């Protein structure tokens, strides 16, 4: 995506996110209400306290094709288990008990915060375009850390792990 193209679509996507989060704000749940036992060993209390989850039957995706970004239509139509916008993530109802999915989305919450919305979206779009969803760098980080969460018993600080990885990307 060219810098010029990003300049045009960024306000549209940012506006869509703002509107979507406002619409779902009444249904957003604090994470503590979900009753998970392991997340607190990986994320610090302020992050868990400020992040919210919204349970939906289908996660909302920005209307990228309508914004002229037809080449992202596969991503737009993907019926994902979860997706994160800023400090809020949406989780599909059939995945709501999957603690590792919540773990994955919280990695994105940290990425949004470390990078800021503009840089996050620029890097996410660039990664999607060049490598596809599963191999896009911000997803690779989230999947790698999620894999550790699933495989290793010993907790680690996601924030610290993420900081190094994301700083390398934003440089
Ligand atoms: Zn992800």
Boltz pocket constraint, residues with backbone or C-beta under 6 A from the ligand:
constraints:
  - pocket:
      binder: B
      contacts: [[A, 82], [A, 104], [A, 108], [A, 138], [A, 139], [A, 142]]
      max_distance: 6.0
